[in-house]
């Protein structure tokens, strides 16, 4: 198993270091795992003048899976847009054709009090959000900022982006969503904005067509604004949600707070052959970078998803998941999930605790 390791920026190096401890345990147990590190994001710009250096992309393409930390930081915000760290992240997703983003929102019972919602609202939460990742307004053309002159000769700057989806793009991510629903509660909610967006009209029509291939799955549809409200009002009504790129970006971050902290949620981004890039859904958190305060559990759980979806090794995925559950049950908490009566630990200590539990 060849894994490209891309720590990135900010806390990325710290959290990936803890995930590497997990991989080291598996290596010692006899697994043939090869890892190679490369720069991406701000680190890529610093080393090669490009947020996605050619050498990094080549490594990612040659590897079986990619483990990513986080990208971005305030010192890169004034760079030209193509050179900003986030553009490297978007490009690697596009280059690897990682069209299906899986974002589970799972609440550990011991963390119910860490959620901003009442425990009775979120207790038992287990949602999977399937987000289309390589289309939509993030990639649509034309896009840009230009000066437009009106009929009176007055000019002003106008920013514009294009929301666009092809039928085939919707169809393939819908199949992923229905396939996951078949292995879970056989309920799928398709989220869009078909009442005002033609792009969403197509999305709704295609998802309904794909649903015919999965008669056992109960399909519902919901406008994105209502879905955002329902995630807070009654999140346990959802099992699997399938949605577009921008809506999924927003809803998955909202769902992360139901689980107590964005630092708890992993993600997988898959191509048609289940080759994937695995990363925590949080950002580079420059305010705490270098302080050994970050929560590495989302990154460690991303490694679990790697074994489940790319390597097809459910037993190893369960081993990692169970180690995290043991650590949470013992009361170890990084600052983002700490509550009275628990033991506050550093990023490194949390990684060590998971390794010990394995």
Order of alpha helices (4+ residues) and beta strands (2+ residues): beta-alpha-beta-alpha-alpha-beta-alpha-beta-alpha-beta-beta-beta-alpha-beta-alpha-beta-alpha-beta-alpha-beta-beta-alpha-alpha-beta-beta-alpha
